[in-house]
């Protein structure tokens, strides 16, 4: 249970949305050079300094479906705070992410994690750091594309950019929206049966930032497939926020194996 909730917390922190939505419309994609696509994508970067959101999360695995409510607070380049509650408003778990430090606790098992990203990456079997999480959260490429050799194609009204060489042992592909130049999807594949993907299926148009508002995360391994769907019920930008966090007494540290 601890690792499942941890995964939900991490993936919830990657993504957010608000009530105003846009619908994808089929258009003729204008041929552009790779350099121009990268330039437009960079210029579409998020500039909000703080975010405060409430999120409806659906976690789907082979024999288990969980509906959870989450709260997300973020200060750009500084802090990500996530709190999960079950049906009825019962607190379940909480996480505080800093550039070099991660804190987490779960109330059901009375366990906690207090460490850096090297330990966290080892436990979740994936390469994480604060910048990567924030880029995923903003629908921006996890890896900087400038200087990398890319294969460009136009797929389903998106600019598809495949990185020629593997990164951290994975094939990396990005799909760039041809209208707002945010990402429609990014995928990290060890092989055909093992991959992690983030699909941004719609964008909010109430601000110039084009935040994603309909998202699906898919984590597939040889043993299982996990899907996480997110619907954001409220979203506020550039407002004062706080990050209350304290590990309760008597909780046991998670053993990293």
NUSEDREN-768930 format. One record per residue (C-alpha): residue in one letter; z, y negated, x negated. Coordinates in nm, 2 decimals. Each point is the difference from the previous one (the first is absolute). Last residue first. Example, Ala and Ser with C-alpha at 12.3 -4.5 7.8 and 13.67 -1.06 7.14 Angstrom:
[marba S,[0.71,0.11,-1.37]],
[marba A,[0.07,0.34,0.14]],
END
This chain:
[marba X,[-0.06,0.23,-1.59]],
[marba X,[0.15,-0.33,0.11]],
[marba X,[0.35,0.05,0.15]],
[marba X,[0.06,-0.25,0.28]],
[marba X,[0.34,-0.17,-0.05]],
[marba X,[0.27,0.09,0.25]],
[marba X,[0.14,-0.25,0.26]],
[marba X,[0.38,-0.05,0.02]],
[marba X,[-0.01,-0.38,0.03]],
[marba X,[-0.30,-0.15,0.17]],
[marba X,[-0.29,-0.14,-0.22]],
[marba X,[-0.02,-0.38,0.07]],
[marba X,[-0.31,-0.19,0.10]],
[marba X,[-0.06,-0.33,0.19]],
[marba X,[-0.33,-0.15,-0.10]],
[marba X,[-0.03,-0.35,0.14]],
[marba X,[-0.29,-0.20,0.14]],
[marba X,[-0.11,-0.37,0.03]],
[marba X,[-0.34,-0.02,0.17]],
[marba X,[-0.35,0.00,-0.17]],
[marba X,[-0.15,0.25,0.24]],
[marba X,[0.12,0.17,0.32]],
[marba X,[-0.12,0.33,0.14]],
[marba X,[0.07,0.18,0.32]],
[marba X,[-0.08,0.34,0.16]],
[marba X,[-0.18,0.16,-0.30]],
[marba X,[-0.16,0.33,0.08]],
[marba X,[0.00,0.26,-0.28]],
[marba X,[-0.13,0.35,-0.01]],
[marba X,[0.12,0.24,-0.27]],
[marba X,[-0.18,0.33,-0.06]],
[marba X,[0.14,0.28,-0.22]],
[marba X,[-0.21,0.30,-0.09]],
[marba X,[0.16,0.31,-0.15]],
[marba X,[0.02,0.26,-0.28]],
[marba X,[-0.31,-0.06,-0.21]],
[marba X,[0.06,-0.38,0.03]],
[marba X,[-0.12,-0.26,0.24]],
[marba X,[0.16,-0.35,0.05]],
[marba X,[-0.18,-0.20,0.27]],
[marba X,[0.11,-0.35,0.08]],
[marba X,[-0.15,-0.17,0.32]],
[marba X,[-0.01,-0.37,0.07]],
[marba X,[-0.07,-0.24,0.28]],
[marba X,[0.11,-0.36,-0.06]],
[marba X,[-0.13,-0.08,-0.35]],
[marba X,[0.06,-0.36,-0.10]],
[marba X,[-0.30,-0.23,0.01]],
[marba X,[0.15,-0.27,-0.23]],
[marba X,[-0.16,-0.30,0.18]],
[marba X,[0.25,0.04,0.28]],
[marba X,[-0.04,0.11,0.37]],
[marba X,[-0.28,0.24,-0.09]],
[marba X,[0.20,0.32,-0.03]],
[marba X,[-0.19,0.28,-0.15]],
[marba X,[-0.11,0.35,0.12]],
[marba X,[-0.03,0.36,-0.13]],
[marba X,[0.17,-0.04,-0.34]],
[marba X,[-0.01,0.36,-0.13]],
[marba X,[0.24,0.10,-0.28]],
[marba X,[-0.08,0.33,-0.17]],
[marba X,[0.19,0.26,-0.22]],
[marba X,[-0.18,0.31,-0.12]],
[marba X,[0.02,0.37,-0.06]],
[marba X,[-0.26,0.23,0.17]],
[marba X,[-0.32,-0.15,-0.14]],
[marba X,[0.15,-0.06,-0.34]],
[marba X,[0.26,-0.22,-0.17]],
[marba X,[-0.11,-0.27,0.24]],
[marba X,[0.12,-0.36,0.03]],
[marba X,[-0.15,-0.18,0.30]],
[marba X,[-0.02,-0.37,0.10]],
[marba X,[-0.12,-0.12,0.34]],
[marba X,[-0.13,-0.29,0.20]],
[marba X,[0.09,-0.23,-0.29]],
[marba X,[-0.01,-0.38,0.05]],
[marba X,[-0.34,-0.16,-0.05]],
[marba X,[0.01,-0.19,0.33]],
[marba X,[-0.34,0.10,0.15]],
[marba X,[-0.13,0.29,-0.22]],
[marba X,[0.34,0.17,-0.01]],
[marba X,[0.04,0.17,-0.35]],
[marba X,[0.03,0.38,-0.02]],
[marba X,[0.18,0.12,-0.32]],
[marba X,[-0.03,0.33,-0.18]],
[marba X,[0.22,0.15,-0.27]],
[marba X,[-0.04,0.35,-0.14]],
[marba X,[0.34,0.10,-0.14]],
[marba X,[0.14,0.12,-0.34]],
[marba X,[0.18,-0.33,-0.06]],
[marba X,[-0.32,-0.19,0.06]],
[marba X,[-0.32,0.21,-0.01]],
[marba X,[-0.31,-0.16,-0.14]],
[marba X,[-0.29,-0.12,0.21]],
[marba X,[0.21,-0.21,0.24]],
[marba X,[-0.18,0.02,0.34]],
[marba X,[-0.05,-0.33,0.19]],
[marba X,[-0.12,0.03,0.36]],
[marba X,[-0.11,-0.32,0.16]],
[marba X,[0.07,0.04,0.37]],
[marba X,[-0.23,0.01,0.31]],
[marba X,[0.03,0.38,0.02]],
[marba X,[-0.08,0.06,-0.37]],
[marba X,[-0.18,-0.25,-0.23]],
[marba X,[0.00,0.13,-0.36]],
[marba X,[0.13,-0.13,-0.33]],
[marba X,[0.10,0.23,-0.29]],
[marba X,[0.26,-0.17,-0.22]],
[marba X,[0.07,-0.03,-0.37]],
[marba X,[0.34,-0.18,-0.03]],
[marba X,[0.02,-0.35,-0.15]],
[marba X,[0.14,-0.16,0.31]],
[marba X,[0.12,0.27,0.24]],
[marba X,[0.37,-0.06,-0.03]],
[marba X,[0.17,0.31,0.14]],
[marba X,[0.19,0.01,0.33]],
[marba X,[-0.28,-0.19,0.16]],
[marba X,[0.11,-0.24,0.27]],
[marba X,[0.10,0.07,0.36]],
[marba X,[0.31,-0.22,-0.04]],
[marba X,[0.25,0.28,0.02]],
[marba X,[-0.21,0.21,-0.23]],
[marba X,[0.01,-0.28,-0.25]],
[marba X,[0.37,-0.04,0.04]],
[marba X,[0.06,0.37,-0.07]],
[marba X,[-0.22,0.00,-0.30]],
[marba X,[0.18,-0.31,-0.14]],
[marba X,[0.34,0.15,0.05]],
[marba X,[-0.08,0.32,-0.19]],
[marba X,[-0.11,0.35,0.10]],
[marba X,[-0.17,0.30,-0.16]],
[marba X,[0.03,0.30,0.23]],
[marba X,[0.21,0.32,0.00]],
[marba X,[0.25,-0.14,0.25]],
[marba X,[0.30,0.09,-0.22]],
[marba X,[-0.18,-0.08,-0.33]],
[marba X,[-0.12,-0.34,0.13]],
[marba X,[0.35,-0.09,0.12]],
[marba X,[0.15,0.08,-0.34]],
[marba X,[-0.27,-0.21,-0.18]],
[marba X,[0.03,-0.27,0.26]],
[marba X,[0.37,-0.08,-0.08]],
[marba X,[0.32,0.13,0.14]],
[marba X,[0.26,0.01,0.28]],
[marba X,[-0.07,0.27,0.26]],
[marba X,[0.24,0.08,0.28]],
[marba X,[0.13,0.28,0.21]],
[marba X,[0.21,0.02,0.32]],
[marba X,[-0.22,0.28,0.15]],
[marba X,[-0.04,-0.19,0.33]],
[marba X,[0.07,-0.35,-0.14]],
[marba X,[-0.28,-0.02,-0.25]],
[marba X,[0.02,-0.24,-0.30]],
[marba X,[-0.25,-0.18,-0.22]],
[marba X,[0.00,-0.23,-0.30]],
[marba X,[-0.30,-0.05,-0.23]],
[marba X,[0.00,-0.22,-0.32]],
[marba X,[-0.26,-0.15,-0.24]],
[marba X,[-0.21,-0.23,0.23]],
[marba X,[0.26,0.03,0.28]],
[marba X,[0.00,0.23,0.30]],
[marba X,[0.29,0.03,0.25]],
[marba X,[0.00,0.29,0.24]],
[marba X,[0.19,0.09,0.32]],
[marba X,[0.05,0.32,0.20]],
[marba X,[0.08,0.12,0.35]],
[marba X,[0.17,-0.27,0.20]],
[marba X,[0.03,0.09,0.38]],
[marba X,[-0.20,-0.25,0.21]],
[marba X,[-0.03,0.23,0.30]],
[marba X,[-0.28,0.20,-0.15]],
[marba X,[0.03,0.01,-0.37]],
[marba X,[0.04,-0.30,-0.24]],
[marba X,[-0.17,-0.06,-0.34]],
[marba X,[0.07,-0.30,-0.23]],
[marba X,[-0.24,-0.13,-0.26]],
[marba X,[0.05,-0.28,-0.27]],
[marba X,[-0.27,-0.09,-0.25]],
[marba X,[0.09,-0.25,-0.27]],
[marba X,[-0.15,-0.23,-0.27]],
[marba X,[-0.37,-0.03,-0.05]],
[marba X,[-0.03,-0.13,0.36]],
[marba X,[0.32,0.00,0.20]],
[marba X,[-0.01,0.28,0.26]],
[marba X,[0.19,0.10,0.30]],
[marba X,[-0.09,0.31,0.21]],
[marba X,[0.18,0.14,0.30]],
[marba X,[-0.08,0.35,0.12]],
[marba X,[0.01,0.19,0.32]],
[marba X,[-0.04,0.37,-0.01]],
[marba X,[-0.20,0.26,0.19]],
[marba X,[0.00,0.34,-0.16]],
[marba X,[-0.24,0.29,0.03]],
[marba X,[0.07,0.34,-0.16]],
[marba X,[-0.18,0.33,-0.04]],
[marba X,[-0.29,-0.08,-0.22]],
[marba X,[0.10,-0.36,-0.08]],
[marba X,[-0.03,-0.32,0.20]],
[marba X,[0.21,-0.32,-0.05]],
[marba X,[-0.05,-0.27,0.26]],
[marba X,[0.13,-0.35,-0.09]],
[marba X,[0.05,-0.30,0.22]],
[marba X,[0.05,-0.31,-0.21]],
[marba X,[0.20,-0.32,0.00]],
[marba X,[-0.11,-0.26,-0.26]],
[marba X,[0.13,-0.28,-0.22]],
[marba X,[-0.23,-0.11,-0.28]],
[marba X,[0.06,-0.25,-0.28]],
[marba X,[-0.22,-0.20,-0.25]],
[marba X,[-0.33,0.04,0.19]],
[marba X,[-0.30,-0.03,-0.23]],
[marba X,[-0.19,0.33,0.06]],
[marba X,[-0.31,0.06,-0.21]],
[marba X,[-0.34,-0.07,0.16]],
[marba X,[-0.12,-0.18,-0.32]],
[marba X,[0.04,0.33,-0.19]],
[marba X,[-0.22,0.18,0.25]],
[marba X,[-0.27,-0.26,-0.02]],
[marba X,[0.00,0.01,-0.38]],
[marba X,[-0.01,0.38,0.01]],
[marba X,[-0.29,0.00,0.24]],
[marba X,[-0.19,-0.26,-0.21]],
[marba X,[0.04,0.21,-0.32]],
[marba X,[-0.11,0.32,0.18]],
[marba X,[-0.32,-0.18,0.11]],
[marba X,[-0.06,-0.07,0.36]],
[marba X,[-0.23,0.14,0.27]],
[marba X,[0.09,-0.15,0.34]],
[marba X,[0.14,0.26,0.24]],
[marba X,[-0.17,-0.01,0.34]],
[marba X,[0.28,-0.01,0.26]],
[marba X,[0.20,0.25,0.20]],
[marba X,[0.30,-0.17,0.15]],
[marba X,[0.36,0.10,-0.09]],
[marba X,[0.24,-0.14,0.25]],
[marba X,[0.25,-0.28,-0.09]],
[marba X,[0.36,-0.01,0.08]],
[marba X,[0.27,-0.24,0.09]],
[marba X,[0.33,0.19,0.04]],
[marba X,[0.09,0.02,-0.36]],
[marba X,[-0.04,0.23,-0.30]],
[marba X,[0.17,0.18,-0.29]],
[marba X,[-0.05,0.25,-0.28]],
[marba X,[0.13,0.12,-0.33]],
[marba X,[0.37,-0.02,0.09]],
[marba X,[-0.05,0.26,0.28]],
[marba X,[-0.15,0.24,-0.26]],
[marba X,[0.31,-0.03,-0.22]],
[marba X,[0.25,0.03,0.29]],
[marba X,[-0.19,0.29,0.15]],
[marba X,[-0.01,0.18,-0.33]],
[marba X,[0.37,-0.05,-0.04]],
[marba X,[0.06,0.14,0.35]],
[marba X,[-0.19,0.32,-0.09]],
[marba X,[0.18,0.02,-0.34]],
[marba X,[0.35,-0.01,0.16]],
[marba X,[-0.09,0.24,0.28]],
END
